[in-house]
Amino acid sequence: MKSEITDTAILEKYREVFQRFTKDGIIDLDKRLKHKFSYQVHRLENVIRKINGVVPPNRQSVYYITLFKRGSADKTVGLFKFPIVNNTLLIIPQRVIHSTRYRSLRCSGYVLNFNIDFFLNHAFPRKHIIDKKVFKFSLRPYLTVSAAQRGKLEAIFEYLLTENADGHTEKNEMIAIKILELLILCDRFFSEAAAVGKVSIYHPTIEKFNDLVEEHFTKQRSVGFYAEALNVHPGHLNFLVNNHNGLNAKRLIDNRILLEAEYMVANSSDSIKEIAHKLGFSDTNYFSSFFRKMAQVSPREYRAKLTTG
C-alpha cells in the first residue's frame, strides 16, 4: 500500500536526501531514502521548486515517466545526455542512473514513478511492465510529442493526480489501471515515431551490445571486441550505435567506464591506483589521463571536490 505521508512531505524527503548525500557522487535512493513508496505522482513545477532545479545523479528501483509541457533542462539518463525542451516525454527504467539540471524554475508538467511490486500486488502480470519497449535499457529515453499526443498524456496524469488525492475505495487498483494505460500509450507513441523514422526506438543488436558492454567494460574497451562478439563489422556497429545513441561505439564504452570510475572515486576508499586496476587499467597515469579527458578533472581532483564541496 502507498504510505499516507503527504505529497509535500514526500518531496521534502527527496530534497533532504539530495542535499545530504550529494557527496556520494551517485546517490542510491534505495539505500538513502528510508521511506518506500509504491508510486508517486506530482506536478513537475512543485518538484522543481522543492529541489531548487537540480536532481543530482541517482538511481532507484522505480520506473519514471515524466512529461515536460514547458521548460528546458539538461538531462542525463544512463549513457544518454540530451537537452529537454517543450513537449518532451521522458522514460527512465529502474536502477538507471539519471540527473537533471533545470535551466529555469519556470517549468511545468508531470512526473510519475512506481515500483514493480505495486503492479504485482494488484494481480497485474509482470510482463505488462518489463516487456514494454519503452523500458528497454537501450531505448533512447526521450521523445518530442505532438499537441494531440500531449493532450492524451495530460488527461491520464490529471486523472492520476485527482485519484491520488481522493480517498476512494480501491484507489490503488484504479491508479494501477491508469498507469498501465499510460505505459501502453507511451509505447505506442515511441513505436509510431520509429515507424516514420523520427527515432530509433529499439534495435536487437544495440540491446546485445549494451549487455556486452555491461558485462565486459572493465576488461574490454575496443570496438573490435564487441563487433566480433556480435558478428558485425566495427564500422556497421558504429553506424548502428551512432544512429541510435548519437554517439559512436567507442564513446559509449568510454562513457560507461567513466560512469563507474566516478562512482568508485566518490564512494570507495580505494586508492586511485586500486580503482584503475579494478577498471582494467594497468597504468595509473593512463587511467588518470583518461579520467581527465572525459571529466575535465583528474580523479584526485574529483574526489577532493566531493570531500570539500
C-alpha positions in Angstrom: 0.0 0.0 0.0 1.0 3.6 -0.6 2.1 5.4 2.5 -0.3 8.0 3.8 2.6 10.5 4.0 1.6 13.7 2.2 2.9 14.6 -1.3 4.6 17.6 0.1 6.4 15.5 2.7 7.5 13.0 0.1 9.2 15.8 -1.9 10.8 17.1 1.3 12.3 13.7 1.9 13.8 13.7 -1.6 15.1 17.2 -1.1 16.8 16.2 2.2 18.4 13.1 0.7 19.7 15.0 -2.4 21.3 17.7 -0.2 22.7 15.4 2.5 24.2 12.8 0.2 25.5 14.8 -2.8 29.0 13.7 -1.9 28.0 10.1 -2.7 28.7 11.0 -6.3 25.8 8.8 -7.4 23.0 8.6 -4.7 21.5 5.2 -4.3 18.0 6.1 -3.2 17.2 2.5 -2.3 19.8 2.9 0.3 19.4 6.5 1.3 15.7 7.1 1.2 14.2 5.5 4.3 10.6 5.9 3.2 9.5 3.5 0.5 6.6 4.3 -1.9 4.6 2.1 -4.3 4.0 5.1 -6.6 4.2 8.9 -6.6 2.7 11.4 -9.0 3.4 15.1 -8.8 3.2 18.3 -10.8 6.6 18.9 -12.2 6.6 22.6 -11.1 6.1 21.5 -7.5 9.1 19.1 -7.7 11.4 21.6 -9.3 10.7 24.3 -6.7 11.3 21.9 -3.9 14.7 20.7 -5.2 15.7 24.1 -6.5 16.0 22.9 -10.0 18.7 20.3 -9.5 18.4 16.5 -9.4 21.9 15.1 -8.6 23.0 11.7 -10.1 20.9 9.0 -8.5 19.4 5.6 -9.1 16.4 3.8 -7.6 14.4 0.6 -8.1 11.4 2.5 -9.7 10.3 3.4 -13.2 9.9 7.0 -14.1 7.6 8.7 -16.7 7.8 12.4 -17.0 6.0 14.8 -19.3 7.7 18.2 -19.8 4.9 20.5 -21.1 7.0 23.7 -20.9 10.6 24.5 -19.9 14.2 23.5 -20.6 16.8 21.4 -18.9 19.9 19.3 -19.4 19.3 15.7 -18.7 21.5 12.6 -18.4 19.9 9.1 -18.4 22.4 6.2 -18.3 24.7 6.9 -21.3 22.4 9.4 -22.9 23.0 13.1 -22.5 20.5 15.5 -24.1 18.6 18.8 -23.7 14.9 18.8 -22.7 12.6 21.2 -24.5 8.8 21.8 -24.5 6.6 18.7 -25.0 9.2 16.1 -24.1 8.2 12.7 -22.9 10.9 11.0 -20.8 11.1 7.4 -19.7 13.6 6.0 -17.2 13.9 2.3 -16.4 14.6 1.2 -12.8 18.1 1.4 -11.4 19.3 3.6 -14.4 21.5 6.5 -13.2 20.0 9.8 -14.1 20.4 13.5 -13.3 18.8 16.8 -14.3 19.7 20.5 -14.2 16.8 22.8 -15.0 17.7 26.0 -16.9 14.8 27.7 -15.3 12.4 27.1 -12.4 9.5 28.1 -14.6 8.8 24.6 -16.0 5.5 22.7 -16.0 4.5 19.1 -16.5 4.1 15.9 -14.5 6.3 13.2 -13.0 5.3 9.7 -12.0 7.3 6.9 -10.5 6.3 3.4 -9.4 7.9 0.1 -8.5 7.1 -3.2 -10.0 5.7 -4.6 -6.7 2.8 -2.1 -6.9 1.5 -4.0 -10.0 2.3 -7.5 -8.7 0.4 -6.7 -5.5 -2.7 -5.9 -7.6 -2.5 -9.1 -9.8 -1.0 -7.5 -12.9 1.3 -9.9 -14.7 4.9 -8.7 -14.5 5.3 -8.9 -18.3 2.9 -5.9 -18.7 5.7 -3.7 -17.4 9.1 -5.3 -18.1 8.2 -6.3 -21.7 7.3 -2.7 -22.8 9.7 -1.3 -25.4 9.9 2.0 -23.5 11.6 0.3 -20.6 14.3 -1.4 -22.7 17.7 -0.2 -21.4 18.9 0.5 -25.0 16.0 2.7 -25.8 16.6 6.4 -26.5 14.7 7.6 -23.4 13.0 10.7 -24.7 10.6 11.8 -27.4 9.1 15.1 -28.5 5.3 14.6 -28.6 2.7 16.3 -30.7 0.0 18.6 -29.3 -2.6 15.8 -29.7 -0.3 13.3 -28.0 0.5 15.7 -25.2 -3.3 16.1 -24.6 -3.8 12.4 -24.2 -0.9 12.1 -21.8 -2.1 15.1 -19.8 -5.6 13.6 -19.4 -4.1 10.5 -17.8 -1.7 12.4 -15.5 -4.6 14.7 -14.3 -6.7 11.6 -13.6 -3.8 10.1 -11.6 -3.4 13.3 -9.6 -7.1 13.5 -8.8 -7.4 9.8 -7.9 -4.3 10.0 -5.7 -5.7 13.0 -3.8 -9.1 11.4 -3.2 -9.8 8.7 -0.6 -11.9 6.4 -2.7 -12.1 2.7 -2.0 -9.9 0.6 -4.4 -8.0 3.8 -5.3 -4.7 1.9 -5.8 -6.4 -0.5 -8.2 -7.7 2.4 -10.3 -4.3 4.0 -10.3 -2.6 0.8 -11.4 -5.0 0.5 -14.3 -4.3 4.1 -15.4 -0.6 3.7 -15.1 -0.9 0.6 -17.4 -2.9 2.7 -19.8 -0.1 5.4 -19.7 2.5 2.7 -20.4 0.6 1.4 -23.4 0.2 5.0 -24.7 3.9 5.7 -24.3 4.8 2.5 -26.0 2.5 3.4 -28.9 3.9 6.9 -29.3 7.6 5.7 -29.4 6.7 3.0 -31.8 4.8 5.4 -34.1 7.8 7.8 -34.1 10.1 4.9 -35.0 7.8 3.9 -37.8 8.1 7.3 -39.5 11.8 7.4 -38.9 11.9 10.1 -36.2 13.7 8.0 -33.7 15.4 4.7 -33.4 13.3 3.1 -30.7 14.9 -0.3 -30.4 17.4 -2.5 -32.2 18.2 -6.0 -31.0 21.9 -5.6 -31.9 22.1 -2.4 -29.8 20.4 -4.3 -26.9 23.0 -7.1 -27.1 25.8 -4.5 -27.5 24.7 -2.8 -24.3 24.5 -6.1 -22.5 28.1 -7.0 -23.6 29.4 -3.6 -22.6 27.9 -4.0 -19.1 29.5 -7.4 -18.8 33.0 -6.6 -20.2 33.7 -2.9 -19.9 36.2 -3.4 -17.1 38.3 -5.7 -19.4 37.5 -4.8 -23.0 37.5 -1.3 -24.4 37.9 -1.8 -28.1 35.0 -1.6 -30.6 36.6 -4.6 -32.4 36.0 -6.9 -29.5 32.3 -6.1 -29.3 31.8 -6.1 -33.1 33.4 -9.6 -33.3 31.2 -10.9 -30.4 28.1 -9.5 -32.3 29.4 -10.9 -35.7 29.2 -7.5 -37.3 31.8 -5.2 -38.9 33.1 -2.5 -36.5 32.0 0.2 -39.0 28.5 -1.1 -39.0 28.4 -1.3 -35.2 29.5 2.3 -35.1 26.8 3.2 -37.6 24.1 1.5 -35.6 25.2 2.9 -32.2 25.5 6.4 -33.6 22.1 6.2 -35.3 20.6 5.1 -32.0 22.5 7.0 -29.3 24.1 9.9 -31.2 27.5 8.6 -30.1 30.0 6.2 -31.7 30.5 2.9 -30.1 33.9 3.8 -28.6 32.5 6.9 -26.9 29.6 4.8 -25.4 32.1 2.3 -24.0 34.2 5.1 -22.6 31.2 6.8 -21.0 30.3 3.5 -19.2 33.8 3.3 -17.9 33.7 6.9 -16.7 30.4 6.4 -15.0 31.8 3.6 -13.0 35.0 5.4 -12.3 33.2 8.5 -11.0 31.1 6.2 -8.7 34.2 4.4 -7.4 36.2 7.5 -6.8 33.3 9.1 -4.9 32.2 6.1 -2.9 35.2 3.9 -2.4 38.1 4.2 0.0 40.3 2.5 -2.6 43.4 4.4 -3.9 43.3 5.8 -7.4 45.8 3.0 -8.3 43.5 0.3 -7.0 40.5 1.8 -8.8 42.4 2.0 -12.0 43.3 -1.7 -11.7 39.7 -2.7 -11.0 38.6 -0.9 -14.1 41.2 -2.7 -16.3 43.9 0.0 -16.5 47.4 -1.4 -16.0 48.9 2.1 -15.8 47.5 4.5 -13.2 48.8 7.5 -15.3 46.8 6.3 -18.3 43.7 6.0 -16.1 44.2 9.5 -14.8 44.7 10.9 -18.3 41.5 9.0 -19.4 39.5 10.4 -16.5 40.8 13.9 -17.0 40.0 13.8 -20.7 36.4 12.6 -20.1 35.5 14.5 -16.9 37.8 17.6 -17.3 39.3 17.0 -13.9 41.7 14.3 -12.5 40.3 11.6 -10.3 42.1 13.1 -7.3 40.6 16.5 -8.0 37.2 14.9 -8.5 37.5 13.1 -5.1 38.8 16.3 -3.4 35.9 18.4 -4.7 33.4 15.9 -3.3 35.2 15.9 0.0 35.4 19.6 0.4 32.3 20.7 -1.5 
